[in-house]
């Protein structure tokens, strides 16, 4: 879903709109990028009816060579926030002109004039404004709203962050990613084609390089399609190749035991666990012998 789109997001009951389209009203606003909506983000969002986020990711504008692969689409973020009770996702287009805005201008123009915030919730390490000059203390100095700063959340002695989750997924540590997110990681991919027998289908998919995907190997997963009312499929995911770095590159993968989707259709893959060896499939030779996957993944 493009940030330019506006309206109800199907299935989540959350309004997504651009900043310039909103009208001021009393709002309890959580601010952040919220990529992944992990345990730390959930602490910030709790009790807020509105989330103010940014698109594209600020680093994609300020330092493109350091821009991270994303944990999910804007639509996925909206659904995750809706599950936490958020009813409005306001998308602020991030560009260099906005990046030059002073902390005071951001507070007055965005939070007060445009949103009408009565309460603002951020993370303890939140920074804003040109050169990241604003912090929690300067935000709390505004008399027009109250401010709360959620403490950083730790798991296994380390702070939960989107970067830590990306690194876990890149390393194939999907169980750790689940602990940090508070739920299994869900990733979007597109159907490239189908193969296999009726009783043992294979769906070939492409995984866009803009988004995080796990290391090459085997995974157990649950596959959700767009059709309503149908239970998800349990399947094996085989990641075959990483993107080359080209703009149109995509990871190639197969969903074994899943015959869903027409070419071009989007599927959501819920990652459950990494398999350290080639799984014992119903008909191993059908999937393995002719594709050079005899070795451990």
N, C-alpha and C positions, 0 to 999 in steps of 0.2 A: 504494500500500500504506500503510495506516494504521500509525503508530508503535505502536498498541496490539496489532497483530498479532504473532504469535510463531511461529517455525518456519523450515523451510528455504525459501529463496527459489528458486523454480524456475529452473533453468538456471545458477545462479551458485554453488551449494553453499556458501552462507554462512548462518549462523544469525543471525536478527534477533530481538532480544528487548529488552524494557524493563528498565531498571536494577533495578527492584525484584524482577524474576524471576530474576536471575542469582545463582549461588552462587560464593563466593570460590574461586579456584584460581590457581596461578601464571600470570600473564598478562604479555605484552609489549604495552602499551597505547599507541596513538596517540590524541591528543585534538585535536578540532577540529570545526568545522562541515562542512568538506570539500565545500561546494557546488561541483559541477563536477569534483572530484577532478583538479585541474590539475597541472602539473609541480611546483609548490611543494608541493602536498599529497602527491604521490607520494614526494617526498624525506622527508617526515615519516613516512609509513606504512611505508616500506621496513624489513623485518625484524620487523614487528609482526604478531601473530596476531589481535589484537583492536583494534577502533576504537570509541572512545567519542565519540558525537556528540549533537547537541541537536535537539529538535523541540518547538515550532516554532523558527524562526530567532530568536535572542535579541532582535533589534531589533523583531520583530513583537510582542514583549511589552513591551519597555522604551521603544520609540519607534516606534509603529506607522506614523506618517507618514513615517518614514525606512526602513521595512522594504523590502529589495530584492526585485525579482522573482527567482525562483529559476532556477538553471540546469538543474535536473532533479528528478525525484521521488526519494523515499527508495529505492524499488525500483531505480531507475537507479544511484543512489549505491552501493547494495549490490553490484550487478553489476560496477561499475567497481572497487570495492575488492576483490572476490573475484578479479578478474583480476590483482591485485597480490599475491595470496597471503594476504589477510585471510580468516579463517574465522569471525569473529564480529563482528557490528555491534550494539553496545549503545546503545540510544536513551534518553537522559536527558530526561524531560519538563521543558521550561524554563518556569518561571512566576516570579512576583514573589517567592514564598517562597524558591525556590532562589536567585534573584538576590541575596537578602539574606544568603546563607550566606558566612561568612568564608573566606578562603583556607585556614586551618588546618582548618576543618570540612570543606571540600571534599576535602582531601587525606586526612584521617582516615576520614571516613564513606564517601566514594565510592571513592577509589583503593585505600585499604588494607583497610577492613572489607568493602566490598561486592565489589570486583573482585579483591583479593589481588594487586595489581600488583607485579611484580618489576623491571620496567623501564617508564619512561614517556618517550614521544617527543612533542615539540611543535615548533612553529615558533619561530624566534628572537624574534618579537614577541608571543609568547603571553602573555595576561593572564587572570586568573581571580579568582573571589571577589568579594564586595561591593565596589563602586566600583573594580573591576579592580585591587585592591590587591596581588594576587599576580603574580609574574613568574617567569621561568626561574630566577633566583637563589634565590628562596624555595622553589620546587619542588625544586630540586637539594639543598636543605638537609635534605630528609626522608631519614632513615637506612634506611627500609624498602624503598626501591627505587633503582635508578640512573636517571639522567635524561640525555637527549640533546636538543639543540636544533638542528634542521636550519636551516642558513643560508637566507636568502631567495634564491630563484631569479630570475635576470634574463633577459629576452629583449629584444633590441634596445635595451639600455641602461636598461630599466625593469623594476621588480619585477613578477613574475607574480602576479596576484590575481584573485579572483572578480569584483571590481568592474571591473577592466580588461577582463576577458572579456565581462562584460555590456555595457560601453560599446562594445566592438568589434562585438558582435552588433547592438545598437541602431543602430549606424552602417552595418550591412550588411557589415562587414569580416570575413566568415566565414573567409577564409584566415588572417588574423591570429589569430582565435579558435582555429583548428586548431593553430597554432604554440604557443599558450599552454597549450592542453589536452594537447598531445602526441597528438591524434587529432581527427577531425572532431567537431564538436558534434552531439549527438543530442538531439532534442526530441520530446516526446510530444504528440499531437493526437488528436482524436476525429472519426470520420467523421460528416458531416452528411447526405450524400447522394451519388449518383453520376449522371453524365450522359455525353454524348459517344457516339461510335460505338464499336463493338467493337474496331476497329483503332486507335482513338485515344481511349481512355477518359479521363474526368476524375473525380476524387474531390474533393468539397467537404469541407473539414475546418474545425473550430473549434480555436483555440489558446487555452487558458485564460489569463486575465490574470495568474494567480499566477506564471506562468513567463515567462522571457525569450523573445522572438521577434524576428527581425530586422526591419529597416525595410521599409516597403512597397517591393516590387520583385520581380524575377525571380531565381531561384536554381536551380542544378543540385543535385540531391539523390539520395539512395538511400533507398528506402522499405522498412522491415522490418515485417512483420505478425506476429501472434502465432502463426500456424500454423507448426509445426515442419517442417524438411526442405525448405522452399521458399526458393529464392534471392531476394534482395531485388530490387526493381524500380528501374531507373534512371528518373528522371522530372524534370520541371521543377516547381518550386514557385513559385506566384505568391501573395505576401502582398498582400491587397486592402485591408485596413483594420486600424487599431490599435484596441484596446479603448477605450471611452469613459471608463473609470474606475469605472463602476458595478460593484457586487459580482458580478453575474452576466454581465458583459461578456466577450466573447471576440474575439480576432482572427479574421478570416475569411480563408481561403486556399483555393487549389485546387492539387491535384497532377495535372499534365497528363502523360498517358502512364502513369497508374497507375489501375487500376480495382478496387483491393482494398477489402475491408472492408464490413461491414454497418453501417447507422446505429447510432451509439453505440460502435462498436468502436474500440479504441485502436491507433494506428499510431505507429511510431517513424520520424522523419524525420532522416536524417543529412545535414547541410548540407555541400556540397562547395565551391561557388564562387558568387559573385554574377555575374549577367549584367547588364551595363550597358544593354543594349538588349533589346527583345522578341526572344526566340530565333526562329530559323527553324524553325518546326514543320512537321510532315508536311503538315498542311492548315491554314495560318495563318488563313484566313477563318473556319474552324469555331470557333476559339478566341478570335480577336481582334476581328474587325470588328464583331460585334454587342455587344461588351462594353466598347467605348471604350478599348482598350488600344493604340492606334496609336502613341502617344508613347513615348519612351524611359522605362524604369522608373526 
